[in-house]
């Protein structure tokens, strides 16, 4: 394999993600955040093609839901046609958002088009024994797109700890004499932190930190939505560990930061460089938080109005790229009394008018709480008034307390929790579908 081989790596495109109360796109009538995701996906592909990449790896979660709607499938295929026209090979991994319940196929299966150079990694019950790339088709596959290059791809399914009970051992190792790149979709356990999503859907599965220490030329991960290198790796000039981040910021649950894709260049064995390439994103603004303690409604009104007036609510680049220049704007107000919230609610029309140039505007109330943490995983200062939709995450937060309350024997608590979390994840999907139908 000649030096300078270029691979574009993306992940967490989340086609179909919609923000509640977001302005509707004028041309399509769809939630503008859905359209933003479609645009971001296209921008990443065009940027990769223009960078003359030799191949593309999708790290997983191409769609936000495991049953993507036709508009998102159409966009995914139309954008992938750009890759096909450019003659670029691709491998697409399955993430937690791709995974369906029970025996359902991964949403990434819609991209499995080997005759067009696209191979998706997902379990397929229609395959016979030994059918598909090994060593464990759909779970852990090794792809060889060029001489001397080995792409080790472990899907969300391949991180399932229960596989060991079926005699399946997923334990990737570099192939001697090759440039070895490891791709996984999950939460890396490294440097004392678990690189997980703040507000995940479905089941999060950990990536053993020891995997990254096996002499790979680079480790490219998806699931954590902040792009960049993981500290503590690559200091010796060899194995770097990077997260692709996401194509779109998922509300205020995601950390702010650049969005885009990773350009991975293989110069020679042991000499791989990784560069973050960024794309457009809609401005997302958190106004200076307001502590309402002791403030009159008039005081709150003055501060809030000044905060709105103090930031640009529209962006020329966003108008050019998406047809809507509005920013995403949030005002956090802490420690409010019922009377204060009632007064602000009465002025909701006034604030909506002041923020009319924004594509999305909201006031978020955050209340302090002294409720003790449940199972050691409480969130001090969490917003008790928010409407949460990730029931699986909330279930995990309360796991210890609930297990004791219903007297679940300790030996079966974990499997019971995992099954309940899977059911809760399906509730999320159903809720979204209902919300999306009603705009």
Secondary structure, DSSP 8 states (H G I E B T S, - for coil): --S-EEEEEE----BT---TT--B-TTT-SBHHHHHHHHHHHHHHHHHHHTT-SEEEE-S--BSSSS--HHHHHHHHHHHHHHHHHT-EEEE---TTT--STT---GGGGG-BGGGTEEE----TT--TT-SSSEETTTEEEEEEETTEEEEEE-TGGG-GGGGGGT--------TTSEEEEEEESEEEETTEEE--TT--S---EE-GGGGGS--SEEEEESSSS-EE-TTSSTTSS-EEEE---SS--TTTS-----EEEEEEEEETTEEEEEEEE-----EEE---EE-TT--HHHHHHHHHHHHHTS--B-HHHHHHHS--B-EEEEEEES--HHHHHHHHHTHHHHHHHTTTSSEEEEEEE-------STT---TT--TT-----HHHHHHHTHHHHHHHTT--GGGHHHHHHHHHHHHHHHHHHHHHHHHHT-
